[in-house]
Amino acid sequence: MANFMNAYILEKTEGMDKEQYYVSFIDGNYVLHRIEINFDIYSALFELNKRDRNLTRSDERNLEHSELTDETLSRRIFEKSKGTEEIILEKEMKTEFWKAIGELPNIQRKRLLLYYDYGFSLKEIAKMENCSIRAVKYSIDIAKKKLKEKIKKF
């Protein structure tokens, strides 16, 4: 079994009549060593590896992955956190929005998503679909109008 946390590798081989356990490592002179060990040492190293891996994964899950600079910290101070009602309303809006997009005709939905989600230009979309730029723009405009009508209540 390879250990990603430490500088050694544990191996377990099954022979005819017994199992053999080995630890391999590279010393300071870059020479590979493979030493046979007993089951007790193997199981202790195995458990140690498992604990190291779990601790590392736990740290990775709990570390904040955003950049913490003086600027971002001071910006957080002045940002007002969202309330429960605001979060629920936002989720409902997103749900309604994507439902409305799903109800658009295929061509309008495809062109709208290509333009806004994927960042293609009108010219690129027109080239993909072998049509005029004007047709693509008209299609996107109609789709936007339909979306506005469906989401008016928000």
Residue frames as a rotation matrix with the C-alpha (Angstrom) as fourth column:
MET 1
0.581 0.814 0.000 0.00
0.814 -0.581 0.000 0.00
0.000 0.000 -1.000 0.00
ALA 2
-0.330 -0.696 0.638 1.41
0.647 -0.659 -0.384 3.39
0.687 0.287 0.668 -0.96
ASN 3
0.236 0.337 -0.912 1.48
0.899 -0.432 0.073 6.05
-0.369 -0.837 -0.405 1.70
PHE 4
0.320 -0.042 0.947 1.09
0.670 -0.696 -0.257 9.59
0.670 0.717 -0.195 0.43
MET 5
0.953 0.143 0.266 1.75
-0.071 -0.752 0.656 11.29
0.294 -0.644 -0.706 3.75
ASN 6
0.621 -0.753 0.218 5.12
-0.274 0.052 0.960 9.78
-0.734 -0.656 -0.174 4.72
ALA 7
0.188 -0.678 -0.711 8.35
-0.982 -0.144 -0.122 8.94
-0.020 0.721 -0.693 2.96
TYR 8
-0.808 -0.439 0.392 7.85
-0.435 0.894 0.104 5.19
-0.396 -0.087 -0.914 3.14
ILE 9
-0.086 0.745 -0.661 5.73
-0.866 0.273 0.420 2.52
0.493 0.608 0.622 1.48
LEU 10
-0.295 0.090 0.951 4.12
-0.667 0.693 -0.272 -0.41
-0.684 -0.715 -0.145 3.23
GLU 11
-0.244 0.192 -0.951 3.77
-0.815 0.490 0.308 -3.73
0.525 0.850 0.037 1.42
LYS 12
-0.023 0.281 0.959 2.04
-0.676 0.703 -0.222 -6.97
-0.737 -0.653 0.174 2.29
THR 13
-0.294 -0.107 -0.950 2.78
-0.857 0.470 0.212 -10.12
0.423 0.876 -0.229 0.28
GLU 14
0.516 0.526 0.676 1.13
-0.737 0.675 0.036 -13.47
-0.437 -0.517 0.736 0.66
GLY 15
-0.516 -0.769 -0.377 3.41
-0.853 0.503 0.141 -16.49
0.081 0.394 -0.915 0.31
MET 16
-0.392 0.302 -0.869 2.69
-0.174 0.903 0.393 -20.20
0.903 0.306 -0.301 0.34
ASP 17
-0.115 0.291 -0.950 2.43
0.772 0.628 0.099 -20.59
0.625 -0.722 -0.297 4.08
LYS 18
0.017 0.112 -0.994 2.60
0.866 -0.499 -0.041 -17.08
-0.500 -0.860 -0.106 5.59
GLU 19
0.860 0.266 0.436 2.20
0.435 -0.829 -0.352 -13.39
0.268 0.492 -0.828 4.96
GLN 20
-0.196 -0.945 -0.262 5.26
0.977 -0.211 0.029 -11.17
-0.082 -0.250 0.965 4.79
TYR 21
0.867 0.468 -0.173 5.37
0.476 -0.879 0.006 -7.47
-0.149 -0.088 -0.985 5.56
TYR 22
-0.177 -0.946 0.273 7.82
0.981 -0.192 -0.028 -4.91
0.079 0.263 0.962 4.20
VAL 23
0.748 0.234 -0.621 8.57
0.266 -0.963 -0.042 -1.23
-0.608 -0.134 -0.782 4.58
SER 24
0.085 -0.699 0.710 10.41
0.990 -0.024 -0.142 0.55
0.116 0.715 0.690 1.76
PHE 25
0.855 0.121 -0.504 12.02
0.230 -0.960 0.160 3.98
-0.465 -0.253 -0.849 1.98
ILE 26
0.496 -0.723 0.480 14.71
0.515 -0.200 -0.834 6.11
0.699 0.661 0.273 0.38
ASP 27
0.360 -0.438 -0.824 17.52
0.869 -0.165 0.467 7.24
-0.340 -0.884 0.321 2.66
GLY 28
0.614 -0.151 -0.775 19.44
-0.021 -0.984 0.176 10.55
-0.789 -0.092 -0.607 2.61
ASN 29
-0.509 -0.843 -0.177 21.79
-0.304 -0.016 0.952 9.21
-0.805 0.538 -0.248 -0.07
TYR 30
0.097 0.698 -0.709 18.79
-0.965 -0.109 -0.240 8.40
-0.245 0.708 0.663 -2.34
VAL 31
-0.848 -0.333 -0.413 19.24
-0.405 0.909 0.099 4.66
0.342 0.251 -0.905 -1.90
LEU 32
0.198 0.979 -0.056 16.07
-0.784 0.193 0.590 2.55
0.588 -0.073 0.805 -1.81
HIS 33
-0.890 -0.395 0.228 15.82
-0.447 0.655 -0.610 0.17
0.092 -0.644 -0.759 1.15
ARG 34
0.194 0.928 -0.318 13.27
-0.641 0.365 0.675 -2.62
0.743 0.073 0.665 1.55
ILE 35
-0.813 -0.490 0.315 13.14
-0.524 0.381 -0.762 -4.17
0.253 -0.784 -0.566 4.99
GLU 36
-0.181 0.738 -0.650 11.01
0.233 0.674 0.701 -7.07
0.956 -0.025 -0.294 6.21
ILE 37
-0.687 0.060 0.724 9.06
-0.662 -0.462 -0.590 -6.24
0.299 -0.885 0.357 9.36
ASN 38
-0.906 0.406 -0.121 6.74
0.421 0.832 -0.361 -8.19
-0.046 -0.378 -0.925 11.62
PHE 39
-0.201 0.939 0.279 2.95
0.765 -0.028 0.644 -7.88
0.612 0.343 -0.712 11.71
ASP 40
0.323 0.333 -0.886 2.90
0.887 -0.433 0.160 -5.67
-0.331 -0.837 -0.435 14.84
ILE 41
-0.521 -0.584 -0.623 5.13
0.285 -0.807 0.518 -3.02
-0.805 0.093 0.586 13.25
TYR 42
-0.880 0.244 0.407 3.22
0.402 -0.074 0.913 -3.24
0.252 0.967 -0.033 9.97
SER 43
0.062 0.995 -0.081 -0.15
0.893 -0.020 0.450 -2.75
0.446 -0.100 -0.889 11.68
ALA 44
0.160 -0.072 -0.984 1.19
0.705 -0.690 0.165 0.16
-0.691 -0.720 -0.059 13.78
LEU 45
-0.811 -0.510 -0.286 2.55
0.144 -0.648 0.748 1.91
-0.567 0.565 0.599 10.67
PHE 46
-0.656 0.655 0.376 -0.67
0.606 0.160 0.779 1.16
0.450 0.739 -0.502 8.79
GLU 47
0.315 0.792 -0.522 -2.78
0.949 -0.254 0.187 2.76
0.016 -0.555 -0.832 11.55
LEU 48
-0.187 -0.488 -0.852 -0.42
0.451 -0.814 0.367 5.73
-0.873 -0.316 0.372 11.69
ASN 49
-0.959 -0.150 0.239 -0.83
0.273 -0.292 0.917 6.23
-0.068 0.945 0.321 7.94
LYS 50
-0.231 0.963 0.136 -4.59
0.828 0.122 0.547 6.05
0.510 0.240 -0.826 8.28
ARG 51
0.347 0.326 -0.879 -4.63
0.828 -0.547 0.125 8.65
-0.440 -0.771 -0.460 11.07
ASP 52
-0.589 -0.645 -0.487 -2.31
0.281 -0.728 0.625 10.96
-0.758 0.231 0.610 9.13
ARG 53
-0.860 0.292 0.418 -4.50
0.422 -0.052 0.905 10.71
0.286 0.955 -0.078 6.04
ASN 54
0.110 0.975 -0.193 -7.69
0.927 -0.030 0.374 11.36
0.359 -0.220 -0.907 8.00
LEU 55
0.147 -0.128 -0.981 -6.18
0.651 -0.734 0.193 14.35
-0.745 -0.667 -0.024 9.79
THR 56
-0.854 -0.503 -0.133 -4.95
0.209 -0.566 0.797 15.81
-0.476 0.653 0.589 6.52
ARG 57
-0.595 0.708 0.380 -8.35
0.583 0.056 0.811 15.36
0.553 0.704 -0.446 4.89
SER 58
0.298 0.698 -0.651 -10.05
0.953 -0.257 0.161 16.88
-0.055 -0.668 -0.742 7.91
ASP 59
-0.271 -0.490 -0.828 -7.75
0.409 -0.838 0.362 19.90
-0.871 -0.241 0.428 7.71
GLU 60
-0.965 -0.109 0.237 -8.45
0.258 -0.285 0.923 20.28
-0.034 0.952 0.303 4.01
ARG 61
-0.198 0.972 0.126 -12.20
0.815 0.092 0.572 20.20
0.544 0.216 -0.811 4.60
ASN 62
0.497 0.467 -0.732 -12.05
0.850 -0.430 0.303 22.74
-0.173 -0.773 -0.611 7.41
LEU 63
-0.553 -0.731 -0.400 -9.58
0.585 -0.682 0.439 25.22
-0.593 0.009 0.805 6.00
GLU 64
0.557 0.669 -0.492 -11.02
0.093 -0.640 -0.763 28.29
-0.825 0.379 -0.419 4.43
HIS 65
0.027 -0.546 0.837 -10.06
0.894 0.388 0.224 28.22
-0.447 0.742 0.499 0.80
SER 66
0.822 0.251 0.511 -10.47
0.477 -0.795 -0.376 31.92
0.312 0.553 -0.773 0.16
GLU 67
-0.207 -0.937 0.281 -7.71
0.619 -0.347 -0.705 34.45
0.758 0.028 0.652 0.26
LEU 68
0.710 0.418 -0.567 -7.50
0.703 -0.378 0.602 36.17
0.037 -0.826 -0.563 3.62
THR 69
-0.438 -0.796 0.418 -5.81
0.713 -0.591 -0.378 39.50
0.547 0.133 0.826 3.15
ASP 70
-0.783 0.131 -0.608 -6.33
0.389 -0.660 -0.643 42.73
-0.485 -0.740 0.466 5.06
GLU 71
-0.836 0.454 -0.309 -8.45
-0.548 -0.650 0.527 44.01
0.038 0.610 0.792 2.20
THR 72
-0.399 0.721 -0.567 -10.79
-0.041 0.603 0.796 40.99
0.916 0.341 -0.211 2.10
LEU 73
-0.491 0.190 -0.850 -11.10
0.845 0.344 -0.411 40.92
0.214 -0.920 -0.329 5.90
SER 74
-0.838 0.184 -0.514 -11.99
0.079 -0.891 -0.446 44.62
-0.541 -0.414 0.732 6.11
ARG 75
-0.717 0.621 -0.317 -14.49
-0.543 -0.213 0.812 44.19
0.437 0.755 0.490 3.27
ARG 76
-0.435 0.541 -0.719 -16.18
0.475 0.817 0.327 41.40
0.765 -0.199 -0.613 5.25
ILE 77
-0.795 0.089 -0.599 -16.63
0.545 -0.327 -0.772 43.73
-0.265 -0.941 0.211 8.21
PHE 78
-0.731 0.461 -0.502 -18.82
-0.433 -0.883 -0.181 46.09
-0.527 0.085 0.845 6.20
GLU 79
-0.696 0.520 -0.495 -20.79
-0.317 0.396 0.862 43.49
0.644 0.757 -0.111 4.27
LYS 80
-0.222 0.722 0.655 -24.18
-0.941 0.016 -0.338 42.81
-0.255 -0.691 0.676 5.73
SER 81
-0.970 -0.109 0.215 -24.92
-0.075 0.984 0.160 39.10
-0.229 0.139 -0.963 6.03
LYS 82
-0.550 0.800 -0.241 -28.10
-0.428 -0.022 0.903 37.82
0.717 0.600 0.355 4.39
GLY 83
-0.407 0.535 0.740 -31.10
-0.826 0.131 -0.549 37.00
-0.390 -0.834 0.389 6.49
THR 84
-0.664 0.202 0.720 -33.07
0.159 0.979 -0.128 33.78
-0.731 0.029 -0.682 6.30
GLU 85
0.427 0.903 -0.042 -35.91
0.211 -0.145 -0.967 35.36
-0.880 0.403 -0.252 4.32
GLU 86
0.395 -0.359 -0.845 -33.49
-0.798 -0.589 -0.123 36.82
-0.454 0.723 -0.520 1.81
ILE 87
-0.709 -0.691 0.140 -31.74
-0.567 0.676 0.471 33.46
-0.420 0.254 -0.871 1.32
ILE 88
-0.362 0.667 0.651 -35.06
0.416 0.741 -0.528 31.64
-0.834 0.079 -0.546 0.82
LEU 89
0.629 0.609 -0.483 -36.31
-0.102 -0.551 -0.828 34.28
-0.771 0.570 -0.285 -1.61
GLU 90
-0.036 -0.754 -0.656 -33.05
-0.917 -0.236 0.322 34.07
-0.398 0.613 -0.682 -3.56
LYS 91
-0.820 -0.242 0.520 -33.37
-0.122 0.960 0.253 30.27
-0.560 0.144 -0.816 -3.82
GLU 92
0.101 0.944 0.314 -36.97
0.449 0.238 -0.861 30.57
-0.888 0.228 -0.400 -5.00
MET 93
0.544 0.044 -0.838 -35.93
-0.549 -0.736 -0.395 33.13
-0.634 0.675 -0.376 -7.61
LYS 94
-0.517 -0.816 -0.259 -33.20
-0.774 0.315 0.549 30.84
-0.366 0.485 -0.794 -8.93
THR 95
-0.635 0.353 0.687 -35.62
0.279 0.934 -0.222 27.92
-0.720 0.051 -0.692 -9.06
GLU 96
0.469 0.874 -0.124 -38.22
0.259 -0.271 -0.927 29.96
-0.844 0.403 -0.354 -10.94
PHE 97
0.246 -0.476 -0.844 -35.57
-0.784 -0.610 0.115 31.38
-0.570 0.633 -0.524 -13.25
TRP 98
-0.785 -0.619 0.009 -34.24
-0.510 0.656 0.557 27.97
-0.351 0.432 -0.831 -14.27
LYS 99
-0.309 0.783 0.540 -37.77
0.490 0.618 -0.615 26.62
-0.815 0.075 -0.574 -14.58
ALA 100
0.606 0.528 -0.594 -38.59
-0.153 -0.656 -0.739 29.52
-0.780 0.539 -0.317 -16.93
ILE 101
-0.216 -0.760 -0.613 -35.44
-0.887 -0.109 0.449 28.86
-0.408 0.640 -0.651 -18.95
GLY 102
-0.820 -0.080 0.566 -36.48
0.005 0.989 0.146 25.21
-0.572 0.123 -0.811 -19.23
GLU 103
0.115 0.970 0.216 -39.85
0.480 0.136 -0.866 26.28
-0.869 0.203 -0.450 -20.67
LEU 104
0.078 -0.157 -0.985 -38.26
-0.665 -0.744 0.066 28.30
-0.743 0.650 -0.162 -23.48
PRO 105
0.976 0.165 -0.144 -38.20
-0.213 0.565 -0.797 26.82
-0.050 0.808 0.586 -26.99
ASN 106
0.643 -0.750 0.155 -35.00
0.657 0.644 0.392 24.84
-0.394 -0.150 0.907 -27.63
ILE 107
0.177 -0.604 0.777 -33.44
0.801 -0.370 -0.470 27.35
0.571 0.706 0.419 -30.02
GLN 108
0.546 0.081 0.834 -34.05
-0.222 -0.946 0.237 30.32
0.808 -0.314 -0.498 -27.72
ARG 109
0.965 -0.177 0.192 -32.79
-0.146 0.244 0.959 28.45
-0.217 -0.953 0.210 -24.66
LYS 110
0.507 -0.813 0.287 -29.69
0.844 0.536 0.028 27.24
-0.176 0.228 0.958 -26.49
ARG 111
0.143 -0.446 0.884 -28.82
0.570 -0.693 -0.442 30.69
0.809 0.567 0.155 -27.83
LEU 112
0.744 0.197 0.639 -29.49
-0.345 -0.706 0.619 32.39
0.573 -0.680 -0.457 -24.50
LEU 113
0.903 -0.410 0.128 -27.25
0.093 0.477 0.874 29.96
-0.420 -0.777 0.469 -22.62
LEU 114
0.329 -0.813 0.480 -24.51
0.937 0.217 -0.274 30.11
0.119 0.540 0.833 -25.25
TYR 115
0.235 -0.192 0.953 -24.53
0.260 -0.932 -0.252 33.90
0.937 0.307 -0.169 -25.02
TYR 116
0.543 0.075 0.837 -24.81
-0.627 -0.626 0.463 34.43
0.559 -0.776 -0.293 -21.26
ASP 117
0.919 -0.151 0.365 -23.53
-0.195 0.629 0.752 31.22
-0.343 -0.762 0.548 -19.67
TYR 118
0.528 -0.722 0.447 -20.76
0.747 0.645 0.160 30.29
-0.404 0.249 0.880 -22.06
GLY 119
0.201 -0.461 -0.865 -19.82
0.046 -0.877 0.478 33.79
-0.979 -0.136 -0.155 -23.21
PHE 120
-0.386 -0.290 0.876 -20.05
0.861 0.228 0.455 33.24
-0.332 0.929 0.162 -26.97
SER 121
-0.748 0.120 -0.653 -20.56
-0.234 -0.968 0.090 36.33
-0.621 0.220 0.752 -29.10
LEU 122
0.351 0.930 -0.110 -23.58
-0.366 0.028 -0.930 36.77
-0.862 0.367 0.351 -31.37
LYS 123
0.258 -0.353 -0.899 -21.29
-0.965 -0.047 -0.259 36.29
0.049 0.935 -0.352 -34.35
GLU 124
-0.789 -0.611 0.067 -19.91
-0.615 0.783 -0.096 33.00
0.007 -0.117 -0.993 -32.99
ILE 125
-0.401 0.734 0.549 -23.39
-0.076 0.570 -0.818 31.65
-0.913 -0.369 -0.173 -32.25
ALA 126
0.528 0.599 -0.602 -24.60
-0.609 -0.226 -0.760 32.64
-0.591 0.768 0.245 -35.72
LYS 127
-0.160 -0.693 -0.703 -21.63
-0.962 0.270 -0.046 30.86
0.222 0.669 -0.710 -37.26
MET 128
-0.852 -0.142 0.504 -22.31
-0.348 0.873 -0.342 27.70
-0.392 -0.466 -0.793 -35.19
GLU 129
-0.198 0.906 0.374 -25.95
0.204 0.411 -0.889 27.61
-0.959 -0.100 -0.266 -36.28
ASN 130
-0.794 -0.194 0.575 -25.45
0.589 -0.016 0.808 28.81
-0.148 0.981 0.127 -39.87
CYS 131
0.376 0.909 0.179 -27.80
0.921 -0.388 0.036 31.75
0.102 0.151 -0.983 -39.48
SER 132
0.097 -0.317 0.944 -27.59
0.290 -0.898 -0.331 35.53
0.952 0.305 0.005 -39.34
ILE 133
-0.861 -0.442 -0.252 -26.42
0.397 -0.271 -0.877 37.54
0.319 -0.855 0.409 -36.35
ARG 134
-0.646 0.690 0.327 -29.74
-0.674 -0.717 0.180 39.38
0.359 -0.104 0.928 -36.46
ALA 135
0.239 0.748 -0.619 -31.66
-0.291 0.664 0.689 36.09
0.927 0.015 0.376 -36.04
VAL 136
-0.253 -0.420 -0.872 -29.56
0.701 0.542 -0.464 35.15
0.667 -0.728 0.157 -33.01
LYS 137
-0.984 -0.135 0.118 -30.00
0.035 -0.789 -0.613 38.59
0.176 -0.599 0.781 -31.41
TYR 138
-0.301 0.950 0.088 -33.77
-0.747 -0.292 0.598 38.53
0.593 0.114 0.797 -32.05
SER 139
0.217 0.341 -0.915 -34.01
0.142 0.916 0.375 35.05
0.966 -0.212 0.150 -30.54
ILE 140
-0.578 -0.521 -0.629 -32.11
0.705 0.071 -0.706 36.09
0.412 -0.851 0.326 -27.41
ASP 141
-0.909 0.276 0.313 -34.18
-0.346 -0.918 -0.196 39.27
0.233 -0.286 0.929 -27.03
ILE 142
0.051 0.971 -0.233 -37.44
-0.577 0.219 0.787 37.31
0.815 0.094 0.572 -27.26
ALA 143
0.052 -0.104 -0.993 -36.13
0.552 0.832 -0.058 34.79
0.832 -0.545 0.101 -24.70
LYS 144
-0.891 -0.418 -0.176 -35.20
0.385 -0.493 -0.780 37.62
0.239 -0.763 0.600 -22.29
LYS 145
-0.592 0.747 0.303 -38.65
-0.679 -0.665 0.312 39.16
0.435 -0.020 0.900 -22.69
LYS 146
0.268 0.696 -0.666 -40.32
-0.170 0.715 0.679 35.81
0.948 -0.068 0.309 -21.92
LEU 147
-0.313 -0.472 -0.824 -38.12
0.726 0.440 -0.528 35.36
0.612 -0.764 0.205 -18.84
LYS 148
-0.967 -0.046 0.250 -39.00
-0.091 -0.857 -0.507 38.83
0.237 -0.513 0.825 -17.54
GLU 149
-0.175 0.983 0.053 -42.72
-0.723 -0.165 0.671 38.11
0.668 0.079 0.740 -17.90
LYS 150
0.313 0.301 -0.901 -42.46
0.180 0.912 0.368 34.78
0.932 -0.277 0.232 -16.07
ILE 151
-0.281 -0.538 -0.795 -40.42
0.886 0.172 -0.430 36.18
0.368 -0.825 0.428 -13.20
LYS 152
-0.203 0.259 0.944 -42.35
0.037 -0.962 0.272 39.43
0.978 0.090 0.186 -12.72
LYS 153
0.751 0.648 -0.129 -43.63
0.141 0.034 0.989 38.46
0.645 -0.761 -0.066 -9.27
PHE 154
0.347 -0.701 -0.622 -40.12
0.930 0.173 0.325 38.60
-0.120 -0.692 0.712 -7.81
